[in-house]
Amino acid sequence: MNNQSLDWSAIAQALVGIETITDPTQVAKLSTDYYHFSPVLQPLLKDKTGDLVVRPSSIAEILKIAQVCVQHKAPLIVRGSGTGNYGQCIPLQGGLILDLTKMTKINWLKPGLTSVEPGIKLAAFDKQAREIGWEWRMVPSTYRTATIGGFIAGGSGGIGSVTYGQLRDRGNIHALKVVTMEDAPRIVELRGDAIKKVNHNYGTNGIIVELEMPLAPAHPWAEVIVTFGDFMTAAKFGQALGDADGLIKKLVSIFADPIPSYFTALRNHLPPGCHCALVMVAEFCLEPFLELVKQFDGEITYQKAAQEATKGTSLLEFTWNHTTLHARSVDTNLTYLQTLFPADKNLTLLEHMFHHFGEEVMMHLEFLQVQGQTVPAALQVVRYSTEARLKEIIKYHEDQGAFIANPHTYILEDGGSKAIDPLQLEFKKLVDPYGLMNPGKMRAWEALKV
Ligand SMILES: Cc1cc2nc3c(=O)[nH]c(=O)nc-3n(C[C@H](O)[C@H](O)[C@H](O)COP(=O)(O)OP(=O)(O)OC[C@H]3O[C@@H](n4cnc5c(N)ncnc54)[C@H](O)[C@@H]3O)c2cc1C
């Protein structure tokens, strides 16, 4: 479904000189993302498409596009690489798809800090930053393809979060510049806490055109698989590694059987029936790390030195939501949840859920920092039966004290935040007074209309 009430040829004409794509197949391809991980979202979003794709290569062009959209009251949907999971960049009411993948400049790069354009791919940036010994603090498992703008507007954390927490934590984004959708579009800069008005906002609150981001020291990361005879030992190993202040790590992912059996490319390192940890640790920490493995009776089945790990497939592409991707490539009836368990070194609630649901909700843990404590987040792989059962599973978790960021909704507030954020709403009134940015995604804005 696109938006036929608008004069798209006049809009395209007004944008002559900027790369545009009108071929319907291409437009449809660039109107979608990975929403299909959710059987609930599949029927709701499968027919949604934009009307025109525009690929600017400068801020001046973006200002022009914003002005033309405002003039025609055309919806505008910003797009990075389209790897989002909840239909974040899928147009609900047609519109112009603003593809920012040509905005790839590094404005400046110095130890600990950088300023970049939004379309630069995360891995491409790291390649350059590592030349001076630095890298992103955290990246999603879509590291190779995702853009930094899409990560800030749509993502939350990932590989690196075990040390640095999530994007939302103070200090993980220094500043953003956004182009507004006012009658005369302009650039607004947000610094420090003010970035919350735009972070994880699904592109509803201004077009991010520049980001100032802090970096982390680029250690030589060794990649290791450790297998365990039972799941709770694997989980407690993950907690202990997360808590080990002297061990420098970037990734601590734990999987209950049968999830490892979905990692077909790693089959030789994952014996049938095993529970396992996929880990990235600084190479110079391997000796004390191996002592921790021994303490938990783990068995190392795979170890790749840092230099080799940069070549070929990285273990990171089996973790975070890549786990769901691999599981679904074996069985499309599988879907997932996103859960944050309360801080508890004994992992009591997690253990309860593991036994309570058995193989219906298979445990996949990602350890991360939350306000100074290492806690397990879970992206459980779920055997889907019905939407009602999925809701029951979510409710059971919430009733027991686990927090669920629901990945089966495209509404911003119904996912992670659960509540309307007045700060974000006020900012939207300022930067997008006509509600043209990704319409239908922000409940707070839609509620103003009724
Ligand atoms: C297999 C798989 C694994 C994943 N793993 C992770 C993970 O580990 N951690 C995680 O956080 N996410 C994860 N994701 C989700 C997603 O890949 C990341 O959030 C990624 O960073 C999104 O980047 P993108 O360029 O693809 O953004 P897109 O999907 O293109 O956009 C995401 C959202 O941001 C908006 N947007 C994009 N650019 C801008 C901009 N410049 N200004 C304003 N709004 C903008 C879009 O409108 C959309 O709402 C995963 C997804 C998949 C499919």
The ligand as a MOL file (V3000), in Angstrom:
LIG
                    3D

  0  0  0     0  0            999 V3000
M  V30 BEGIN CTAB
M  V30 COUNTS 53 58 0 0 0
M  V30 BEGIN ATOM
M  V30 1 C 19.9720 -10.5480 12.6180 0
M  V30 2 C 19.8060 -9.2500 13.3470 0
M  V30 3 C 20.5940 -8.9780 14.4610 0
M  V30 4 C 20.4500 -7.7760 15.1700 0
M  V30 5 N 21.2060 -7.5490 16.2830 0
M  V30 6 C 21.0620 -6.3770 16.9740 0
M  V30 7 C 21.8490 -6.1150 18.1300 0
M  V30 8 O 22.7340 -6.8700 18.5040 0
M  V30 9 N 21.6230 -4.9540 18.7910 0
M  V30 10 C 20.7110 -4.0350 18.3630 0
M  V30 11 O 20.5820 -2.9820 19.0090 0
M  V30 12 N 19.9950 -4.2500 17.2530 0
M  V30 13 C 20.1410 -5.3850 16.5550 0
M  V30 14 N 19.4150 -5.6060 15.4110 0
M  V30 15 C 18.5650 -4.5300 14.8900 0
M  V30 16 C 19.3310 -3.6450 13.8460 0
M  V30 17 O 20.1470 -4.4400 13.0320 0
M  V30 18 C 20.2330 -2.6170 14.4960 0
M  V30 19 O 19.5490 -1.8240 15.4200 0
M  V30 20 C 20.9260 -1.7360 13.4360 0
M  V30 21 O 21.8470 -0.9090 14.0860 0
M  V30 22 C 19.9750 -0.8790 12.6300 0
M  V30 23 O 20.7430 -0.1570 11.6760 0
M  V30 24 P 20.2100 0.0800 10.2010 0
M  V30 25 O 21.1790 0.9870 9.5140 0
M  V30 26 O 19.9110 -1.1820 9.5190 0
M  V30 27 O 18.8680 0.8730 10.5470 0
M  V30 28 P 17.4400 0.8110 9.8220 0
M  V30 29 O 16.8140 -0.5150 10.0140 0
M  V30 30 O 17.5580 1.3260 8.4450 0
M  V30 31 O 16.6500 1.8970 10.7030 0
M  V30 32 C 16.2980 1.6440 12.0340 0
M  V30 33 C 15.4210 2.8000 12.5330 0
M  V30 34 O 16.1950 3.9800 12.6050 0
M  V30 35 C 15.6370 5.0110 11.8000 0
M  V30 36 N 16.7800 5.7390 11.2150 0
M  V30 37 C 17.7890 5.2000 10.4650 0
M  V30 38 N 18.6910 6.1590 10.1890 0
M  V30 39 C 18.2480 7.3050 10.7570 0
M  V30 40 C 18.7300 8.6470 10.8040 0
M  V30 41 N 19.8740 8.9940 10.2270 0
M  V30 42 N 17.9780 9.5820 11.4360 0
M  V30 43 C 16.8130 9.2370 12.0580 0
M  V30 44 N 16.3160 7.9930 12.0440 0
M  V30 45 C 17.0230 7.0460 11.4050 0
M  V30 46 C 14.7470 4.3200 10.7910 0
M  V30 47 O 13.6840 5.1540 10.3850 0
M  V30 48 C 14.2480 3.1370 11.6010 0
M  V30 49 O 13.1510 3.5310 12.3780 0
M  V30 50 C 19.5240 -6.8140 14.7200 0
M  V30 51 C 18.7460 -7.0890 13.5910 0
M  V30 52 C 18.8840 -8.2830 12.9140 0
M  V30 53 C 18.0500 -8.5410 11.6990 0
M  V30 END ATOM
M  V30 BEGIN BOND
M  V30 1 1 1 2
M  V30 2 1 2 3
M  V30 3 2 2 52
M  V30 4 2 3 4
M  V30 5 1 4 5
M  V30 6 1 4 50
M  V30 7 2 5 6
M  V30 8 1 6 7
M  V30 9 1 6 13
M  V30 10 2 7 8
M  V30 11 1 7 9
M  V30 12 1 9 10
M  V30 13 2 10 11
M  V30 14 1 10 12
M  V30 15 2 12 13
M  V30 16 1 13 14
M  V30 17 1 14 15
M  V30 18 1 14 50
M  V30 19 1 15 16
M  V30 20 1 16 17
M  V30 21 1 16 18
M  V30 22 1 18 19
M  V30 23 1 18 20
M  V30 24 1 20 21
M  V30 25 1 20 22
M  V30 26 1 22 23
M  V30 27 1 23 24
M  V30 28 2 24 25
M  V30 29 1 24 26
M  V30 30 1 24 27
M  V30 31 1 27 28
M  V30 32 2 28 29
M  V30 33 1 28 30
M  V30 34 1 28 31
M  V30 35 1 31 32
M  V30 36 1 32 33
M  V30 37 1 33 34
M  V30 38 1 33 48
M  V30 39 1 34 35
M  V30 40 1 35 36
M  V30 41 1 35 46
M  V30 42 1 36 37
M  V30 43 1 36 45
M  V30 44 2 37 38
M  V30 45 1 38 39
M  V30 46 1 39 40
M  V30 47 2 39 45
M  V30 48 1 40 41
M  V30 49 2 40 42
M  V30 50 1 42 43
M  V30 51 2 43 44
M  V30 52 1 44 45
M  V30 53 1 46 47
M  V30 54 1 46 48
M  V30 55 1 48 49
M  V30 56 2 50 51
M  V30 57 1 51 52
M  V30 58 1 52 53
M  V30 END BOND
M  V30 END CTAB
M  END
